[in-house]
Amino acid sequence: CVPNISEGRDKEKIRSISSIVEEIDGVKLLNVDPGHATNRTVITFVGEPSKVIEAAFLLIKKSQELIDMSQHSGEHPRMGATDVCPLIPIANIDMQETIKWAHKLGERAGNELGIPIYHYEYAAKEEKRKNLANCRSGEYEGLEKKLKDPKWKPDFGPHKFNSSIKKSGATAISAR
């Protein structure tokens, strides 16, 4: 799992968010790579699918708590506190199973956290959403308008912009 969070400058926030995955037994945090100019951090962790999904959910939740997208700026395109969360099969799992796990994560994050979720790449539920750039078009600043467009109703989560979404933005989850 390689989530990208929209924070690359505040070391304490990055530590709080990235270390949350280590609370799940059997999940190993491999790398945390912050970028100051992009104001984005790439986090990499591995484990058994159900444990990785639990860790990813906790990371998305912690990002939602600590990152305020209405105050965010950076050089990288983005639309959410946890901008993307790709799941990548490594061993003893195929892409079809990885897609099912991506959908489970998306459904849980959308329903329990109230974050609009878009699935992309192999997890996309329609052709136009396969390309991440399409899902992310308009970025955070265009999200309120995007959510009003029936063609861009999220795969999971709310489709009406509210104060929670103003802070969290949307998240794109994939299998790739």
N, C-alpha and C positions, 0 to 999 in steps of 0.2 A: 504494500500500500504506500502510495507516494502523494499524500496530501500537500497542497500548496496553500499556505495561509497568507492573508494580506497584512503581514507585519514583518518587517525586516530590520527594524531599528531598535526597538525596546527589548533589550536582552532578557529582562525579567518576564515579560509577557511570552516571549519565544520559549523560554525555559519552562514556564508554567504549562503552556500548551503542549509542547513536544514531550515533556516528561509524563504527561497523563497516560500515555500509551503503555508505560512501564508498570502501571497499576494492574494490568491484566497479565496473569501468569501465562507464560508460554509465548508472549509477544516480545520480540527483541527490537529495540530502537537501534537502527544502523547508522543513520546520519541526520544531521540538522544543518542546513546550508542557508543562512540568512543573506539577503542582498540589500544593502543600504539604499542604493539608487532606485531599485525596483520596489522597495518597501514590501518585500515578499520573502517568505522562507519556504524552502522545500524540505519536507520531513520524510524519511524513509524508514519503514518498519516491516517486519515479517513475522509470520506465525501460521498456525492452523486457521482455516477460513473463519470459523465462528468466533475465534478469539480476535482475529484481525478486524472483523466487523464490529465487535464490541469496542475495541480500542479506537477505531475510526469514528464511531459514534461519539465516544467520550471526547475525542479531539475536536470534532465539529461543535459539540456542546460547549467546550471550554473556549473555543475561538469565538463563538457567539456571545459568550459572557464577557470576554476581555477586549474584543476588537469592535470599534464603532466605525462602520463604513462611511457614515456621514461626515467623518473627520479624516478619512483616508486620502492620501495622494501618493503617487509613485509612477514610475516609468512603464510598468508592465500592465497590459490589459487585465482587468479584473472586474468581478461582479459581486463578490461576497467575502465575508470574513474567512471562511474556508472556501477558497475560490474553486478549486478542483480537488477531486479525491479519486484518482484512478486506482483500480485494483488490477494487478498484473499476476497472472498465473506463473508460478516458478516450477513446482514439481508436484506430481501426484494429483493434479487438478487440470481440467481442460477449460477451454474458453466458455463453453456452454454453462458449466457449473459456476464459473467466475461471474458470468452475466447474471445468474440467479442471485448470487451474493450481492452484486451491485444493486439490483432491484430491491433486495431486502433492506440494505442500508439506506437507500433512497426513500423507501416507504417509511422506515422508522424515523429518519431525520425529518422528513416532511411532516409526518403526523405528530410526533412527540415534541419536536422543537419549533414547529411552525415556520420552517425555512422552505422557500420555493426550491424544488429540486428538478434539475434537467439532466437526463441521461444522454451521454454522447458516446462516440466511437462504437464498439461492439454492443454496448448496453443501450444504444439509442432505440427508442420505440417508434421512430419514424425517420425516414431518409434524411430530411433536412437537418436533423439534430445530430447526425453522425459527426459532422465537422464542429469541433469545439468553437471555432471562430464564429460560426452561425449562432450557436447557443449564447455566446458571450457578446454578441453584437449589441451596441448601445452601452455596454459596460454597466457599471453600477448606476451612473447618472441617468441612463435610459431605462432602468428597471421598472420604475413606476408606470411608464408608458407601455413597456413591453407586456407587463402583467395585465393590462387592459385589452390586449389583442388576443382574441380567442385562438388564433393560430399559435400563440406562444404560451398557452396555459401550461404551467409546470406539470411534469409527470407525477409529482407528488407535492404535497404541501399547499399552502394558500395561494390564491391567485389575485388577491386584493392587497395592494400596498398598504401597510399599516406601520405603526411605530416600531414594532419588533423587526419587521423587514427593513425599515429605514436603517436600523442599526446593523443587522446581520447580512443584508443583501441576499443573494441566491447562491446556491452551490451546484456545480456540475459534477456528476459522479459517472465514472466509466469503468468498463472492462477493456483493457488494451494489452 
